[in-house]
Amino acid sequence: MENIKDSVVICPQAQVIGDVELGEDVSIWHGAVLRGDTDSITIGNNSNVQDNCVVHCTKGYPVEIGENVSVGHGAVVHGCKIDDDVLIGMNATVLNGAHISKNSIVGAGAVVSEGKEFPENSLILGVPAKAIKEVSPEQIEMIRKNAENYVKLSKQYKED
């Protein structure tokens, strides 16, 4: 892992290994594991990977996470692309080659199958995951506020 920016917070119990690039104000929380050992992981500014998440890649399937993304507690993000302003719910799974477009929500416990792509503004739920409707402007604002709140919270950890 190279070039960790001063604004990044990685909790002591988290593991960040291999080819991992973290943007400004990224936070990696307790028990999270980011393994860039077989391909790369890139996480954009103001994004957070919450407690006990696994972010991993497979050769030919890097992980790309955009800006203002929250990866909820216990989620698995594997070899996929997640655009800006997305919320991945707790214990959700997003598999190789999947693409979650911007301003979307993947609900808690959802399983996004390999290679599945969703359009912008999707509310994605279920096993297997399906887009059930468009997210509202209020939900998009909630996604951004959630990411913003994690940036603020991470600053408190950095000060301690």
C-alpha positions in Angstrom: 0.0 0.0 0.0 1.5 3.3 -1.0 0.9 7.0 -0.5 -1.5 7.0 2.4 -2.9 10.5 2.7 -2.8 12.3 6.0 -6.6 12.6 6.0 -7.1 8.8 5.8 -8.2 6.9 9.0 -7.5 3.2 9.3 -8.5 1.8 12.6 -5.9 -0.4 14.3 -7.9 -3.6 14.0 -8.4 -3.2 10.2 -6.1 -4.8 7.7 -5.1 -3.1 4.4 -2.9 -5.3 2.2 -1.4 -5.0 -1.3 -2.3 -2.8 -4.2 -4.7 -0.4 -2.4 -5.2 3.3 -3.2 -7.3 5.4 -0.7 -8.6 8.9 -1.6 -8.8 11.9 0.8 -10.9 11.5 4.0 -11.4 7.7 3.5 -12.0 5.7 6.7 -11.5 2.0 7.2 -13.2 0.8 10.3 -12.6 -1.9 13.0 -12.2 -5.4 11.7 -12.4 -4.4 8.0 -10.1 -6.3 5.6 -9.0 -4.8 2.3 -6.9 -7.3 0.3 -5.4 -6.0 -2.9 -3.3 -9.1 -3.3 -4.4 -10.4 -6.7 -5.5 -7.1 -8.3 -6.1 -3.5 -7.2 -8.5 -1.8 -4.9 -9.2 1.9 -5.4 -11.5 3.9 -3.0 -12.5 7.5 -3.8 -12.6 10.5 -1.6 -15.0 10.7 1.4 -15.8 7.0 1.3 -16.0 4.6 4.3 -15.6 0.9 4.7 -17.4 0.0 8.0 -16.7 -2.6 10.7 -16.1 -6.2 9.6 -16.3 -5.6 5.8 -14.3 -7.6 3.3 -13.1 -5.9 0.2 -11.2 -8.2 -2.1 -10.4 -8.6 -5.8 -9.6 -11.5 -8.2 -7.1 -11.3 -11.1 -9.0 -9.4 -13.8 -11.6 -8.1 -11.4 -10.2 -5.1 -9.5 -12.4 -3.2 -7.0 -13.3 0.4 -7.8 -15.2 2.3 -5.2 -16.2 5.9 -6.0 -16.5 9.0 -3.9 -19.0 9.4 -1.0 -19.6 5.7 -0.8 -20.6 3.9 2.4 -20.0 0.2 2.7 -22.1 -0.9 5.6 -21.1 -3.2 8.5 -20.3 -6.8 7.4 -20.6 -6.2 3.7 -18.6 -8.1 1.1 -17.4 -6.2 -1.9 -15.6 -8.5 -4.4 -14.1 -7.7 -7.8 -16.7 -5.1 -8.7 -17.3 -1.4 -9.5 -19.3 0.9 -7.3 -19.8 4.5 -8.6 -20.1 7.7 -6.6 -22.8 8.3 -4.0 -23.8 4.7 -3.3 -24.8 3.1 0.0 -24.0 -0.7 0.3 -26.2 -1.9 3.2 -25.1 -4.0 6.1 -24.2 -7.6 5.2 -24.8 -7.1 1.5 -22.6 -8.9 -1.0 -21.5 -7.5 -4.4 -19.7 -10.0 -6.6 -17.2 -10.1 -9.4 -17.9 -8.0 -12.4 -21.0 -6.3 -10.9 -21.5 -2.6 -11.4 -23.6 -0.4 -9.0 -24.2 3.0 -10.7 -24.2 6.3 -8.9 -26.9 7.5 -6.5 -28.0 3.9 -5.7 -28.7 1.9 -2.6 -28.0 -1.8 -2.2 -30.2 -2.9 0.7 -29.0 -4.8 3.8 -28.5 -8.5 3.1 -28.8 -8.2 -0.7 -26.7 -10.4 -2.9 -25.6 -8.8 -6.2 -24.8 -11.7 -8.6 -21.6 -11.8 -10.7 -21.7 -9.5 -13.8 -25.0 -7.8 -12.8 -25.3 -4.1 -13.6 -27.8 -1.6 -12.3 -28.6 1.8 -13.7 -28.2 5.1 -11.8 -30.7 5.9 -8.9 -31.5 2.2 -8.2 -32.9 0.8 -5.0 -31.5 -2.8 -5.1 -32.9 -5.4 -2.8 -33.1 -9.2 -2.4 -31.4 -12.5 -3.1 -30.6 -12.4 -5.9 -30.6 -8.6 -5.9 -33.1 -6.7 -8.2 -33.7 -3.0 -8.8 -37.2 -2.5 -7.4 -37.5 1.3 -7.9 -35.7 4.6 -8.3 -34.3 6.2 -5.1 -35.8 9.5 -4.1 -34.0 12.8 -3.9 -34.2 12.5 -0.2 -32.5 9.1 -0.2 -29.7 10.4 -2.4 -29.2 13.2 0.1 -29.1 10.6 2.9 -26.4 8.7 1.0 -24.3 11.9 0.9 -25.0 12.8 4.5 -24.0 9.3 5.7 -20.6 9.6 4.0 -20.2 13.1 5.3 -21.0 11.9 8.9 -18.4 9.2 8.6 -15.8 11.7 7.6 -16.6 13.8 10.7 -16.6 10.7 12.9 -13.2 9.6 11.5 -11.7 13.0 12.4 -12.7 12.3 16.0 -10.8 9.0 15.9 -7.8 10.7 14.3 -7.7 13.3 17.2 -7.7 10.6 19.9 
